[in-house]
Amino acid sequence: MTAKSSIRRIQTAALTLLIAANAPGDARADKIADAARQFPVDALQIAAISGPTDSGLRFVIVRLADRDRLFIQARGDGKTQSNIEVSEVETSGDRILDIRSESEVTGTTAFVDTLTVDGNEMTYELFLEEDKLDAYIYQPASN
């Protein structure tokens, strides 16, 4: 086999893989495995918590060694339509213990139970408008 024919075989194989990878409805596609390849390298744990029924929302908590990050995802048609980070969680250094949410007339209210850096438990309210997730309000719970 000549070097030229070997290169051609490699190019043909690469092209075949590329076409197969982009083919719609590929039977070999594994969405979970594909998503797992995108996890941040420094993530110790990732959890997704569903929002209220029929809200299309989910909360994704990413636990890193020194802090947590919280994302709100709006989902539709089996895909993530938008992904917004609640930046206050990351900058505070709080650890998320639990999230509960309920539907409201104007959107969703979530209650985020945290463990502060000084060891105190605290609950925050996260207010989300239905079509304006990036205009959220995150504040200490009033009760």
C-alpha positions in Angstrom: 0.0 0.0 0.0 1.4 3.4 -0.9 1.4 6.4 1.3 -1.0 8.1 -1.0 -3.6 5.3 -0.8 -3.2 5.1 3.0 -4.0 8.9 3.3 -7.0 8.5 1.0 -8.3 5.6 3.2 -7.9 7.8 6.3 -9.6 10.7 4.6 -12.5 8.5 3.5 -12.9 7.0 7.0 -12.8 10.5 8.6 -15.4 11.7 6.1 -17.6 8.7 6.9 -17.4 9.3 10.6 -18.2 13.0 10.1 -21.3 12.2 8.0 -22.4 9.6 10.5 -22.0 11.9 13.5 -24.1 14.6 11.9 -26.8 12.3 10.5 -30.2 13.1 12.1 -31.7 10.3 14.2 -28.5 8.4 14.2 -29.2 5.1 16.1 -25.8 5.2 17.7 -26.4 8.7 19.3 -26.2 8.7 23.1 -27.4 12.1 24.4 -26.4 11.3 28.0 -22.9 10.3 27.0 -22.6 13.5 24.8 -23.8 15.6 27.7 -21.3 13.9 30.1 -18.4 14.9 27.8 -19.3 18.5 28.4 -19.3 18.5 32.2 -16.8 20.9 33.6 -13.5 19.2 34.6 -13.6 20.6 38.1 -17.2 19.6 38.8 -17.5 17.2 41.7 -21.2 16.8 41.3 -23.9 18.0 39.0 -27.6 17.7 39.9 -30.7 18.7 37.9 -33.9 19.5 39.9 -37.2 19.9 38.0 -39.2 23.0 38.4 -42.9 23.1 38.9 -45.0 20.8 36.7 -45.5 22.2 33.2 -43.2 25.1 33.9 -40.5 23.8 31.5 -37.9 24.9 34.1 -35.1 23.0 35.8 -32.4 24.1 38.3 -28.9 22.8 37.7 -26.5 22.8 40.6 -22.8 22.4 39.9 -20.8 21.5 43.0 -17.1 22.6 42.7 -14.4 22.0 45.4 -14.7 25.6 46.8 -18.2 26.8 45.8 -21.5 25.9 44.1 -23.0 27.4 40.9 -26.7 27.5 40.1 -28.3 27.6 36.7 -31.9 28.0 35.6 -32.8 26.3 32.4 -35.9 26.7 30.3 -36.6 23.6 28.4 -38.8 22.9 25.4 -39.0 20.1 22.8 -36.5 18.1 24.8 -33.8 20.8 24.5 -32.5 23.6 26.7 -33.8 26.8 25.2 -32.1 29.2 27.7 -29.5 28.8 30.5 -29.1 31.6 33.0 -26.7 31.6 36.0 -27.7 32.9 39.4 -24.3 34.6 39.8 -25.0 35.5 43.5 -24.6 31.9 44.5 -21.1 31.6 43.1 -19.9 34.9 44.5 -21.3 34.2 48.0 -19.5 30.8 48.3 -22.7 29.3 49.8 -23.4 25.6 49.4 -26.9 24.7 48.1 -28.7 22.2 50.4 -32.1 22.1 48.6 -34.4 23.8 46.1 -38.2 23.8 46.2 -40.2 25.7 43.6 -43.8 26.6 42.9 -45.8 28.2 40.1 -47.1 31.7 40.6 -49.4 33.9 38.4 -46.4 35.7 36.9 -43.8 32.9 36.9 -42.0 30.7 39.4 -40.8 31.2 42.9 -38.0 29.0 44.2 -36.7 28.6 47.7 -33.0 27.9 47.9 -31.7 26.5 51.2 -28.0 27.2 51.6 -25.2 26.7 54.0 -23.2 29.9 54.3 -19.4 30.0 54.5 -19.7 30.6 58.3 -21.8 27.5 58.8 -25.3 29.0 59.1 -28.3 27.7 57.2 -30.1 30.4 55.2 -33.0 30.4 52.7 -33.2 32.6 49.7 -36.2 33.4 47.4 -35.6 33.2 43.7 -38.3 35.0 41.7 -38.5 34.2 38.0 -40.8 35.9 35.5 -42.2 33.5 32.9 -40.4 34.9 29.8 -37.6 36.9 31.4 -35.4 34.4 33.3 -32.4 36.8 33.2 -34.4 39.4 35.1 -34.6 37.2 38.2 -34.6 38.4 41.8 -32.5 36.5 44.4 -32.8 37.7 48.0 -32.9 36.4 51.5 -36.3 34.9 52.4 -38.7 37.2 54.2 -40.0 34.7 56.7 
